[in-house]
Amino acid sequence: MDGTGPSLCVMQVLIVGGTGLISAGIITHLLARQAQVTMYNRGQCERSVPAEIERITGDRNQVDAFLATFKTRRFDVVIDMICFTPDHAEATLKAFSGRCAQLIFCSTVCTYGVKVPPQVLIDERFAQEPISQYGRDKLACEQLMRRAHASGRVATTIIRPSHTYGPGSPLIDQLEFDSASWRRMERGAPVVLADDGLGLWQSTHRDDCGRLFAYAALNQRTYGEDYNATRDEVLTWRSYYAAVAAALGVTPTVLSLPADRIIRRDPGRFGLLKEISRYHGAYTSAKAVRDVPEFRCGTSLTEGARLTFADQKRRGAWRGDAADPVYEALVAEAQSLA
């Protein structure tokens, strides 16, 4: 800070991680804010990074080296995108307490669990009762962050994305992370939904989600607060599939099976359905919009899916037509019950 006015101040931001899907959106908006961005990660991701970003190579799991790396560094904001366990959170707090003005922690809506409030949409006041180990670990990290803020160690902000997608990653379907449905749709083959596809769901493009992180940075209204980071459009899975089909220019043939039958076919493959997508996932981000007015979600699912698929095809990552007996068995079972 040189005292000549905020327009001439350069915000120094460290992203722990930085090459993931949401991070790509965060970086886009931080650079638009003319922030000076540094990222720390193992340097193993092939995703391209803007040349103006400083890169520090290291493994956060090597705690002593992680702490030593930042012993003499100071940042305005630290955004931790790869904090998954309480040990990670403790290391982050030890490394950056007193060395930054704000610590932003990427959590997850999985900390809420699967209950549905009377008003259907889950806000930040809803009880956190996660059912997965991932959600329980993230909640434990949140609790450490909140205690650090309350004790005055560092100002913390907690952001909870839900399903975030975009170029650089596959687009999930209701059953699995690396969807078999979209290539099948494209060639006119039937696809399968669970429980008639009536569950509620939200999907947020990476650039829209990243906007909240980037504009929460040094926004004092966000200090000590937690936020959902979701697009306000709530879909059923049937309408989700229809929106994605529009991106492919097709009319899909959609079949349905009970979720339990699908999971029994291959519990490992369909872990997404087992732990997450068989349940309603509908949230409100009104609090984030109130405190961070720059946070707005302008990318429709159809447009976002079109961009995601174009990226996959460009990279040669579009799921092909290899034999898939498990999925074909689901289709045959659904057809027999129709």
C-alpha contacts under 8 A as a table, 3 or more apart, distances in Angstrom:
res1	aa1	res2	aa2	distance
1	M	9	C	5.66
1	M	10	V	7.75
2	D	5	G	7.69
2	D	8	L	7.97
2	D	9	C	7.10
3	G	6	P	7.87
4	T	8	L	6.73
5	G	8	L	5.82
5	G	9	C	6.98
6	P	9	C	5.15
10	V	34	Q	6.80
10	V	35	A	5.61
10	V	36	Q	6.44
11	M	34	Q	7.56
11	M	35	A	4.77
11	M	36	Q	5.99
11	M	76	D	6.25
11	M	77	V	7.86
12	Q	35	A	6.07
12	Q	36	Q	4.97
12	Q	37	V	6.19
12	Q	38	T	7.86
12	Q	75	F	5.20
12	Q	76	D	5.16
12	Q	77	V	6.55
13	V	35	A	6.86
13	V	36	Q	6.16
13	V	37	V	4.94
13	V	38	T	6.19
13	V	75	F	5.81
13	V	76	D	5.98
13	V	77	V	4.84
13	V	78	V	5.78
13	V	79	I	7.49
14	L	37	V	5.91
14	L	38	T	4.71
14	L	39	M	5.57
14	L	40	Y	7.45
14	L	75	F	6.60
14	L	77	V	6.38
14	L	78	V	4.76
14	L	79	I	6.19
15	I	18	G	5.45
15	I	23	S	7.98
15	I	37	V	7.44
15	I	38	T	6.24
15	I	39	M	4.70
15	I	40	Y	6.35
15	I	78	V	5.93
15	I	79	I	4.79
15	I	80	D	5.94
15	I	81	M	7.01
16	V	39	M	5.86
16	V	40	Y	4.95
16	V	41	N	6.48
16	V	78	V	7.38
16	V	79	I	6.16
16	V	80	D	4.74
16	V	81	M	5.81
16	V	82	I	6.50
17	G	20	G	7.01
17	G	23	S	7.61
17	G	39	M	6.39
17	G	40	Y	5.64
17	G	41	N	5.05
17	G	80	D	6.87
17	G	81	M	5.51
17	G	82	I	5.65
18	G	23	S	4.97
18	G	24	A	7.04
18	G	27	I	7.90
18	G	39	M	5.56
18	G	40	Y	6.99
18	G	41	N	7.14
18	G	81	M	7.14
19	T	23	S	5.95
19	T	24	A	6.48
19	T	45	C	6.64
19	T	47	R	6.51
19	T	49	V	7.61
20	G	23	S	5.16
20	G	24	A	6.38
21	L	24	A	5.46
21	L	25	G	7.12
21	L	164	T	7.86
21	L	165	Y	7.17
21	L	166	G	7.13
21	L	167	P	7.78
21	L	168	G	6.50
21	L	169	S	7.02
21	L	206	R	6.32
22	I	25	G	5.25
22	I	26	I	6.31
22	I	164	T	7.21
22	I	206	R	5.02
22	I	207	D	7.19
22	I	209	C	6.74
22	I	210	G	5.65
23	S	26	I	4.84
23	S	27	I	6.03
23	S	81	M	7.42
23	S	210	G	6.67
24	A	27	I	5.30
24	A	28	T	6.37
24	A	206	R	7.27
24	A	207	D	7.35
24	A	210	G	7.43
25	G	28	T	5.16
25	G	29	H	6.60
25	G	206	R	5.26
25	G	207	D	4.01
25	G	208	D	7.11
25	G	209	C	6.97
25	G	210	G	4.30
25	G	211	R	6.75
26	I	29	H	5.43
26	I	30	L	6.11
26	I	207	D	6.96
26	I	209	C	7.72
26	I	210	G	3.96
26	I	211	R	5.97
26	I	212	L	7.97
26	I	213	F	6.18
26	I	214	A	5.44
27	I	30	L	4.99
27	I	31	L	5.99
27	I	37	V	7.68
27	I	210	G	7.59
27	I	214	A	7.55
28	T	31	L	5.50
28	T	32	A	6.37
28	T	207	D	7.44
28	T	210	G	7.90
29	H	32	A	4.85
29	H	33	R	6.28
29	H	207	D	7.95
29	H	210	G	7.10
29	H	211	R	5.87
29	H	214	A	5.79
29	H	215	Y	7.79
30	L	33	R	4.98
30	L	34	Q	6.40
30	L	35	A	5.43
30	L	36	Q	7.97
30	L	37	V	7.52
30	L	214	A	5.37
30	L	215	Y	7.80
31	L	34	Q	4.75
31	L	35	A	5.41
31	L	36	Q	7.33
31	L	37	V	7.62
32	A	35	A	7.51
36	Q	53	I	7.22
37	V	52	E	7.85
37	V	53	I	5.33
37	V	54	E	6.45
38	T	53	I	5.59
38	T	54	E	4.51
38	T	55	R	5.81
38	T	56	I	7.38
39	M	53	I	7.23
39	M	54	E	6.33
39	M	55	R	5.11
39	M	56	I	6.10
40	Y	55	R	6.13
40	Y	56	I	4.75
40	Y	57	T	5.78
40	Y	58	G	6.53
41	N	44	Q	7.96
41	N	55	R	7.95
41	N	56	I	6.67
41	N	57	T	5.31
41	N	58	G	5.40
41	N	59	D	6.16
41	N	60	R	7.40
42	R	45	C	7.95
42	R	57	T	5.15
42	R	58	G	4.88
42	R	59	D	5.34
43	G	57	T	5.69
43	G	58	G	7.57
47	R	168	G	7.73
49	V	53	I	7.19
50	P	53	I	5.90
51	A	54	E	7.94
58	G	65	A	7.76
58	G	66	F	7.01
59	D	62	Q	5.56
59	D	65	A	7.95
59	D	66	F	6.90
60	R	63	V	6.01
60	R	65	A	7.91
60	R	66	F	5.49
60	R	88	H	7.66
61	N	66	F	7.65
61	N	88	H	7.52
62	Q	65	A	5.60
62	Q	66	F	6.02
63	V	66	F	4.90
63	V	67	L	6.10
63	V	91	A	6.71
64	D	67	L	5.24
64	D	68	A	6.12
65	A	68	A	5.00
65	A	69	T	6.05
66	F	69	T	5.29
66	F	70	F	6.93
66	F	95	A	7.76
67	L	70	F	5.63
67	L	71	K	6.10
67	L	91	A	7.39
67	L	94	K	7.60
67	L	95	A	5.31
68	A	71	K	5.07
69	T	72	T	7.70
69	T	73	R	7.88
70	F	73	R	4.91
70	F	74	R	7.63
70	F	95	A	6.51
70	F	96	F	7.74
71	K	95	A	7.05
73	R	99	R	7.15
74	R	96	F	7.92
74	R	99	R	4.84
74	R	100	C	5.90
75	F	78	V	6.68
75	F	99	R	6.43
75	F	100	C	4.94
75	F	101	A	7.38
76	D	100	C	4.94
76	D	101	A	5.10
76	D	102	Q	6.56
76	D	218	L	7.49
77	V	100	C	5.69
77	V	101	A	5.93
77	V	102	Q	4.88
77	V	103	L	5.86
77	V	104	I	7.40
77	V	217	A	6.40
77	V	218	L	6.97
78	V	96	F	7.72
78	V	100	C	6.79
78	V	102	Q	6.44
78	V	103	L	4.89
78	V	104	I	6.16
79	I	103	L	5.95
79	I	104	I	4.64
79	I	105	F	6.04
79	I	106	C	7.51
80	D	83	C	6.03
80	D	92	T	7.85
80	D	103	L	7.54
80	D	104	I	6.29
80	D	105	F	5.19
80	D	106	C	6.20
81	M	105	F	6.72
81	M	106	C	5.26
82	I	106	C	7.68
83	C	88	H	5.32
83	C	89	A	6.06
83	C	105	F	7.58
83	C	106	C	7.44
83	C	138	K	7.96
83	C	141	C	7.73
84	F	88	H	6.39
84	F	89	A	7.64
84	F	134	Y	7.49
84	F	137	D	6.36
84	F	138	K	5.89
84	F	141	C	7.37
85	T	88	H	5.17
85	T	89	A	6.44
85	T	137	D	5.19
85	T	138	K	6.47
85	T	140	A	7.39
85	T	141	C	6.27
86	P	89	A	4.93
86	P	90	E	6.09
86	P	137	D	6.63
86	P	138	K	7.79
86	P	140	A	5.96
86	P	141	C	5.02
86	P	144	L	7.48
87	D	90	E	5.13
87	D	91	A	6.24
88	H	91	A	5.19
88	H	92	T	6.20
88	H	141	C	7.99
89	A	92	T	5.06
89	A	93	L	6.13
89	A	141	C	5.57
89	A	144	L	6.96
89	A	145	M	7.41
90	E	93	L	5.19
90	E	94	K	6.10
90	E	144	L	7.43
91	A	94	K	5.06
91	A	95	A	6.01
92	T	95	A	5.10
92	T	96	F	6.10
93	L	96	F	5.43
93	L	97	S	5.40
93	L	145	M	7.76
93	L	148	A	7.62
93	L	154	V	7.97
94	K	97	S	5.88
95	A	99	R	7.74
96	F	99	R	4.84
96	F	100	C	6.01
96	F	103	L	7.90
97	S	100	C	6.57
97	S	153	R	5.58
97	S	154	V	5.26
98	G	101	A	7.63
98	G	153	R	6.77
98	G	154	V	6.55
100	C	103	L	7.08
100	C	154	V	7.43
101	A	154	V	6.82
101	A	155	A	6.50
101	A	218	L	7.54
102	Q	154	V	6.41
102	Q	155	A	4.86
102	Q	156	T	5.70
102	Q	157	T	7.44
102	Q	217	A	7.40
102	Q	218	L	6.71
102	Q	223	Y	7.40
103	L	154	V	6.93
103	L	155	A	6.14
103	L	156	T	4.73
103	L	157	T	6.29
104	I	156	T	5.71
104	I	157	T	4.68
104	I	158	I	5.91
104	I	159	I	7.36
104	I	213	F	7.62
104	I	217	A	7.73
105	F	142	E	7.82
105	F	145	M	7.90
105	F	156	T	7.33
105	F	157	T	6.19
105	F	158	I	4.95
105	F	159	I	6.29
106	C	158	I	6.25
106	C	159	I	5.24
106	C	160	R	6.25
106	C	161	P	7.61
107	S	111	T	7.94
107	S	138	K	5.87
107	S	139	L	7.70
107	S	142	E	7.26
107	S	158	I	6.48
107	S	159	I	5.69
107	S	160	R	4.73
107	S	161	P	6.96
108	T	111	T	6.07
108	T	135	G	7.16
108	T	138	K	7.04
108	T	159	I	7.28
108	T	160	R	4.10
108	T	161	P	5.18
108	T	162	S	6.24
109	V	112	Y	5.76
109	V	113	G	7.82
109	V	135	G	7.93
109	V	160	R	5.23
109	V	161	P	6.06
109	V	162	S	5.50
109	V	228	N	7.16
110	C	113	G	5.62
110	C	130	P	6.04
110	C	131	I	7.95
110	C	132	S	7.62
110	C	134	Y	7.63
110	C	135	G	4.87
110	C	162	S	7.70
110	C	276	I	7.93
111	T	128	Q	5.47
111	T	129	E	6.35
111	T	130	P	4.74
111	T	135	G	4.60
111	T	136	R	6.41
111	T	138	K	6.65
111	T	139	L	5.58
112	Y	115	K	7.76
112	Y	126	F	7.06
112	Y	127	A	6.33
112	Y	128	Q	4.05
112	Y	129	E	5.25
112	Y	130	P	5.37
112	Y	135	G	7.87
113	G	128	Q	6.35
113	G	129	E	4.83
113	G	130	P	3.80
113	G	131	I	5.47
113	G	132	S	7.92
113	G	135	G	7.64
114	V	129	E	7.81
114	V	130	P	7.29
114	V	131	I	7.38
114	V	276	I	7.88
114	V	279	Y	6.19
114	V	280	H	7.09
114	V	281	G	7.87
116	V	120	V	5.68
116	V	121	L	7.58
116	V	122	I	7.29
116	V	280	H	7.35
117	P	120	V	5.01
117	P	121	L	6.82
117	P	122	I	6.54
117	P	126	F	7.66
119	Q	122	I	7.83
120	V	282	A	7.07
121	L	282	A	5.21
121	L	283	Y	4.66
121	L	284	T	5.77
122	I	125	R	7.96
122	I	126	F	6.22
122	I	282	A	6.35
122	I	283	Y	4.44
122	I	284	T	5.97
123	D	126	F	5.81
123	D	228	N	7.26
123	D	283	Y	6.08
123	D	284	T	5.46
123	D	285	S	7.15
124	E	226	D	6.81
124	E	227	Y	6.41
124	E	228	N	6.81
128	Q	139	L	7.76
129	E	136	R	7.99
130	P	133	Q	7.82
130	P	135	G	5.20
130	P	136	R	5.58
130	P	139	L	7.91
131	I	135	G	6.80
131	I	136	R	7.20
131	I	275	E	7.51
132	S	135	G	5.17
132	S	136	R	6.23
132	S	275	E	6.76
133	Q	136	R	4.96
133	Q	137	D	6.01
134	Y	137	D	5.29
134	Y	138	K	6.25
135	G	138	K	5.13
135	G	139	L	6.12
136	R	139	L	5.10
136	R	140	A	6.26
137	D	140	A	5.08
137	D	141	C	6.33
138	K	141	C	4.99
138	K	142	E	6.21
139	L	142	E	4.92
139	L	143	Q	6.27
140	A	143	Q	5.15
140	A	144	L	6.49
141	C	144	L	5.19
141	C	145	M	6.28
142	E	145	M	5.01
142	E	146	R	6.13
142	E	158	I	7.12
143	Q	146	R	5.11
143	Q	147	R	6.21
144	L	147	R	5.18
144	L	148	A	6.19
145	M	148	A	5.10
145	M	149	H	6.31
145	M	156	T	6.35
146	R	149	H	5.12
146	R	150	A	6.14
146	R	156	T	7.00
146	R	224	G	6.96
147	R	150	A	5.03
147	R	151	S	6.10
148	A	151	S	5.29
148	A	152	G	6.32
148	A	153	R	5.20
148	A	154	V	6.15
148	A	155	A	7.71
148	A	156	T	7.64
149	H	152	G	5.20
149	H	153	R	5.93
149	H	154	V	5.35
149	H	155	A	5.09
149	H	156	T	5.65
149	H	224	G	6.18
150	A	153	R	7.74
150	A	224	G	7.77
152	G	155	A	7.08
155	A	223	Y	5.54
155	A	224	G	6.21
156	T	223	Y	5.57
156	T	224	G	5.27
156	T	225	E	7.39
157	T	222	T	5.99
157	T	223	Y	5.40
157	T	224	G	5.51
157	T	225	E	5.37
157	T	226	D	5.93
158	I	224	G	7.85
158	I	225	E	6.36
158	I	226	D	4.43
158	I	227	Y	6.26
159	I	213	F	7.47
159	I	226	D	5.72
159	I	227	Y	4.85
159	I	228	N	5.97
159	I	229	A	6.50
160	R	226	D	7.60
160	R	227	Y	5.97
160	R	228	N	4.73
160	R	229	A	5.64
161	P	164	T	6.93
161	P	209	C	7.17
161	P	228	N	6.05
161	P	229	A	4.67
161	P	230	T	6.25
162	S	202	Q	7.32
162	S	203	S	7.12
162	S	204	T	7.54
162	S	228	N	7.88
162	S	229	A	6.93
162	S	230	T	6.35
163	H	202	Q	6.69
163	H	203	S	5.07
163	H	204	T	6.30
164	T	203	S	5.86
164	T	204	T	4.87
164	T	205	H	5.59
164	T	206	R	5.64
164	T	209	C	7.27
165	Y	169	S	6.82
165	Y	170	P	7.56
165	Y	171	L	6.18
165	Y	203	S	7.21
165	Y	204	T	6.45
165	Y	205	H	5.15
165	Y	206	R	5.53
165	Y	304	G	7.85
165	Y	308	T	7.76
166	G	169	S	6.30
166	G	170	P	7.74
166	G	171	L	7.37
166	G	205	H	5.65
166	G	206	R	5.56
166	G	207	D	7.97
166	G	304	G	6.31
166	G	305	A	7.19
166	G	307	L	7.06
166	G	308	T	5.06
167	P	170	P	7.81
167	P	307	L	6.40
167	P	308	T	4.39
167	P	309	F	7.59
167	P	311	D	5.51
167	P	312	Q	7.28
168	G	308	T	7.26
168	G	311	D	6.90
168	G	312	Q	7.29
169	S	308	T	7.37
169	S	312	Q	7.63
170	P	177	F	7.21
170	P	178	D	5.78
170	P	179	S	7.25
170	P	308	T	7.18
170	P	309	F	7.81
170	P	312	Q	7.26
171	L	177	F	7.08
171	L	178	D	6.88
171	L	179	S	6.72
171	L	305	A	7.19
171	L	308	T	7.13
172	I	175	L	7.70
172	I	176	E	6.04
172	I	177	F	4.55
172	I	178	D	5.87
172	I	179	S	5.35
173	D	176	E	5.87
173	D	177	F	6.74
173	D	178	D	7.76
173	D	179	S	5.43
173	D	180	A	7.96
173	D	181	S	6.81
173	D	241	Y	7.80
174	Q	193	L	6.59
174	Q	194	A	7.26
174	Q	237	W	7.01
174	Q	272	L	7.66
174	Q	273	L	6.36
174	Q	277	S	5.90
174	Q	278	R	7.66
175	L	179	S	7.48
175	L	193	L	7.43
175	L	194	A	7.61
175	L	270	F	5.60
175	L	271	G	7.89
175	L	272	L	6.21
175	L	273	L	5.02
175	L	277	S	7.34
176	E	179	S	5.69
176	E	269	R	6.79
176	E	270	F	5.40
176	E	271	G	7.02
176	E	272	L	5.36
176	E	273	L	6.62
177	F	272	L	6.76
179	S	182	W	6.53
179	S	319	R	7.85
180	A	183	R	6.33
180	A	184	R	6.66
180	A	319	R	7.00
180	A	327	Y	7.90
181	S	184	R	5.15
181	S	185	M	6.01
181	S	191	V	5.63
181	S	192	V	7.62
182	W	185	M	4.96
182	W	186	E	6.16
182	W	244	V	7.97
182	W	245	A	7.76
183	R	186	E	5.00
183	R	187	R	6.49
183	R	318	W	7.79
183	R	319	R	6.48
183	R	320	G	6.81
183	R	321	D	7.51
184	R	187	R	5.36
184	R	188	G	6.19
184	R	189	A	4.91
184	R	190	P	6.78
184	R	191	V	6.86
185	M	188	G	5.03
185	M	189	A	5.58
185	M	190	P	6.71
185	M	191	V	6.86
185	M	245	A	7.02
185	M	248	L	7.93
185	M	250	V	7.18
185	M	251	T	7.98
185	M	252	P	5.85
185	M	253	T	7.63
186	E	189	A	7.63
186	E	245	A	7.92
186	E	248	L	6.28
186	E	250	V	6.67
188	G	250	V	7.77
188	G	252	P	6.96
188	G	253	T	7.45
189	A	252	P	7.96
189	A	253	T	7.04
190	P	252	P	6.96
190	P	253	T	4.75
190	P	254	V	5.78
190	P	255	L	6.86
190	P	331	V	7.11
191	V	252	P	7.59
191	V	253	T	6.33
191	V	254	V	5.12
191	V	255	L	6.03
191	V	331	V	6.99
192	V	254	V	5.83
192	V	255	L	4.79
192	V	256	S	5.44
192	V	257	L	7.09
192	V	330	L	7.26
192	V	331	V	6.51
192	V	334	A	7.62
193	L	196	D	6.20
193	L	197	G	5.44
193	L	237	W	7.60
193	L	238	R	7.75
193	L	254	V	6.91
193	L	255	L	6.06
193	L	256	S	4.75
193	L	257	L	6.42
194	A	197	G	5.56
194	A	256	S	5.54
194	A	257	L	5.14
194	A	258	P	5.38
194	A	259	A	4.87
194	A	262	I	7.50
194	A	278	R	7.09
195	D	198	L	6.69
195	D	199	G	7.75
195	D	256	S	6.24
195	D	257	L	5.83
195	D	258	P	4.77
195	D	259	A	5.91
195	D	278	R	7.90
196	D	238	R	7.70
196	D	255	L	7.78
196	D	256	S	5.15
196	D	257	L	6.99
196	D	258	P	7.73
197	G	236	T	6.36
197	G	237	W	4.65
197	G	238	R	4.95
197	G	256	S	7.29
198	L	236	T	5.24
198	L	237	W	6.00
198	L	238	R	6.61
199	G	236	T	5.35
199	G	237	W	6.00
199	G	277	S	7.92
199	G	278	R	6.91
199	G	279	Y	6.44
199	G	280	H	5.25
199	G	281	G	7.83
200	L	234	V	6.49
200	L	235	L	5.56
200	L	236	T	4.51
200	L	237	W	6.53
200	L	279	Y	7.72
200	L	280	H	4.77
200	L	281	G	5.68
200	L	282	A	6.01
201	W	234	V	5.77
201	W	235	L	5.19
201	W	236	T	5.84
201	W	237	W	6.56
201	W	240	Y	7.94
201	W	277	S	7.91
201	W	280	H	6.29
201	W	281	G	4.83
201	W	282	A	5.59
202	Q	230	T	6.95
202	Q	231	R	6.75
202	Q	232	D	7.66
202	Q	233	E	6.53
202	Q	234	V	5.22
202	Q	235	L	6.16
202	Q	281	G	6.56
202	Q	282	A	6.10
202	Q	283	Y	7.70
203	S	230	T	6.99
203	S	231	R	6.57
203	S	301	L	7.13
204	T	208	D	6.58
204	T	209	C	6.34
204	T	230	T	5.67
204	T	231	R	5.22
204	T	297	C	7.47
204	T	299	T	7.90
204	T	301	L	7.77
205	H	208	D	5.37
205	H	209	C	6.32
205	H	297	C	7.78
205	H	299	T	6.38
205	H	301	L	7.67
205	H	304	G	6.40
206	R	209	C	5.12
206	R	210	G	5.86
207	D	210	G	4.99
207	D	211	R	6.19
208	D	211	R	5.24
208	D	212	L	7.27
208	D	231	R	7.87
208	D	295	F	7.32
208	D	296	R	6.55
208	D	297	C	4.97
208	D	298	G	6.96
208	D	299	T	7.28
209	C	212	L	5.73
209	C	213	F	7.25
209	C	229	A	5.95
209	C	230	T	6.89
209	C	297	C	7.62
210	G	213	F	5.32
210	G	214	A	6.23
211	R	214	A	5.13
211	R	215	Y	6.05
211	R	294	E	7.39
211	R	295	F	5.78
211	R	296	R	7.66
212	L	215	Y	5.38
212	L	216	A	5.84
212	L	229	A	7.01
212	L	288	A	7.57
212	L	292	V	6.99
212	L	294	E	7.44
212	L	295	F	5.12
213	F	216	A	5.21
213	F	217	A	6.51
214	A	217	A	5.52
215	Y	218	L	7.75
215	Y	219	N	7.04
215	Y	292	V	6.58
215	Y	294	E	6.59
215	Y	295	F	7.29
216	A	219	N	5.11
216	A	222	T	6.28
216	A	292	V	6.25
219	N	222	T	5.79
219	N	223	Y	7.35
219	N	292	V	7.70
220	Q	223	Y	5.27
221	R	225	E	7.94
221	R	291	D	6.12
222	T	225	E	5.25
222	T	226	D	7.56
222	T	291	D	6.73
222	T	292	V	7.88
227	Y	285	S	6.86
227	Y	287	K	6.64
227	Y	288	A	5.64
228	N	283	Y	7.18
228	N	284	T	6.80
228	N	285	S	5.09
228	N	287	K	7.81
228	N	288	A	6.82
229	A	285	S	5.91
229	A	288	A	7.21
230	T	283	Y	6.95
230	T	284	T	7.04
230	T	285	S	5.93
231	R	234	V	7.98
231	R	285	S	7.45
231	R	296	R	7.86
231	R	297	C	5.64
232	D	283	Y	7.73
232	D	284	T	6.46
232	D	285	S	6.90
232	D	297	C	7.86
234	V	282	A	6.38
235	L	238	R	7.86
235	L	239	S	5.83
235	L	240	Y	6.00
236	T	239	S	5.21
236	T	240	Y	6.14
237	W	240	Y	4.75
237	W	241	Y	6.15
238	R	241	Y	5.25
238	R	242	A	6.28
239	S	242	A	4.88
239	S	243	A	6.11
240	Y	243	A	5.18
240	Y	244	V	6.31
240	Y	301	L	7.82
241	Y	244	V	5.13
241	Y	245	A	5.99
241	Y	252	P	7.90
242	A	245	A	4.98
242	A	246	A	6.26
242	A	251	T	7.56
242	A	252	P	7.18
243	A	246	A	5.17
243	A	247	A	6.73
243	A	301	L	6.36
243	A	302	T	5.10
244	V	247	A	5.10
244	V	248	L	6.70
244	V	301	L	6.90
244	V	302	T	5.42
244	V	305	A	6.06
244	V	306	R	7.89
245	A	248	L	5.04
245	A	249	G	6.14
245	A	250	V	5.40
245	A	251	T	6.22
245	A	252	P	6.31
245	A	302	T	7.92
246	A	249	G	4.82
246	A	250	V	6.02
246	A	251	T	7.35
246	A	302	T	6.27
247	A	250	V	7.89
247	A	302	T	5.05
247	A	303	E	6.62
247	A	305	A	6.11
247	A	306	R	4.99
248	L	306	R	7.09
255	L	331	V	7.28
255	L	334	A	6.06
255	L	335	Q	7.13
255	L	338	A	7.83
256	S	334	A	5.88
257	L	261	R	6.74
257	L	262	I	6.84
257	L	330	L	7.86
257	L	333	E	7.86
257	L	334	A	5.64
258	P	261	R	5.51
258	P	262	I	6.73
259	A	262	I	5.20
259	A	263	I	6.21
259	A	273	L	7.37
259	A	274	K	7.75
259	A	278	R	6.66
260	D	263	I	5.18
260	D	264	R	6.15
261	R	264	R	5.22
261	R	265	R	6.64
262	I	265	R	5.42
262	I	266	D	7.26
262	I	270	F	7.46
262	I	330	L	6.92
263	I	266	D	5.59
263	I	267	P	4.86
263	I	270	F	5.72
263	I	271	G	7.54
263	I	273	L	7.30
263	I	274	K	6.46
264	R	267	P	5.76
265	R	326	V	7.10
265	R	330	L	7.95
266	D	269	R	5.44
266	D	270	F	6.15
266	D	326	V	7.77
267	P	270	F	5.28
267	P	271	G	5.85
267	P	274	K	7.45
268	G	271	G	5.35
269	R	272	L	7.97
270	F	273	L	5.45
270	F	274	K	6.38
271	G	274	K	4.86
271	G	275	E	6.10
272	L	275	E	5.58
272	L	276	I	5.47
272	L	277	S	6.12
273	L	276	I	5.50
273	L	277	S	4.64
273	L	278	R	5.18
274	K	277	S	7.09
274	K	278	R	6.43
275	E	278	R	7.27
276	I	279	Y	5.91
276	I	281	G	7.94
277	S	280	H	7.01
277	S	281	G	7.30
284	T	287	K	7.81
285	S	288	A	5.30
285	S	289	V	6.43
286	A	289	V	5.08
286	A	290	R	6.13
287	K	290	R	5.05
287	K	291	D	6.30
288	A	291	D	5.29
288	A	292	V	5.58
288	A	293	P	7.63
288	A	295	F	7.12
289	V	292	V	5.24
289	V	293	P	5.10
289	V	294	E	7.46
289	V	295	F	5.74
289	V	296	R	7.18
290	R	293	P	5.92
292	V	295	F	5.68
293	P	296	R	7.47
299	T	303	E	6.44
299	T	304	G	6.06
300	S	303	E	5.32
300	S	304	G	5.97
301	L	304	G	4.95
301	L	305	A	5.80
302	T	305	A	5.19
302	T	306	R	6.20
303	E	306	R	5.06
303	E	307	L	6.36
304	G	307	L	5.19
304	G	308	T	6.12
305	A	308	T	4.94
305	A	309	F	6.03
306	R	309	F	5.32
306	R	310	A	6.16
307	L	310	A	5.16
307	L	311	D	6.22
308	T	311	D	5.19
308	T	312	Q	6.30
309	F	312	Q	5.00
309	F	313	K	6.16
309	F	318	W	7.25
310	A	313	K	5.21
310	A	314	R	6.08
311	D	314	R	5.03
311	D	315	R	6.20
312	Q	315	R	5.19
312	Q	316	G	6.06
312	Q	317	A	4.75
312	Q	318	W	5.03
313	K	316	G	4.99
313	K	317	A	5.87
313	K	318	W	5.09
314	R	317	A	7.60
315	R	318	W	7.83
324	D	327	Y	5.60
324	D	328	E	6.23
325	P	328	E	4.96
325	P	329	A	5.98
326	V	329	A	5.18
326	V	330	L	6.52
327	Y	330	L	5.04
327	Y	331	V	6.36
328	E	331	V	5.02
328	E	332	A	6.19
329	A	332	A	5.08
329	A	333	E	6.12
330	L	333	E	5.13
330	L	334	A	6.10
331	V	334	A	5.12
331	V	335	Q	6.08
332	A	335	Q	5.12
332	A	336	S	6.18
333	E	336	S	5.12
333	E	337	L	6.44
334	A	337	L	5.21
334	A	338	A	6.18
335	Q	338	A	5.13
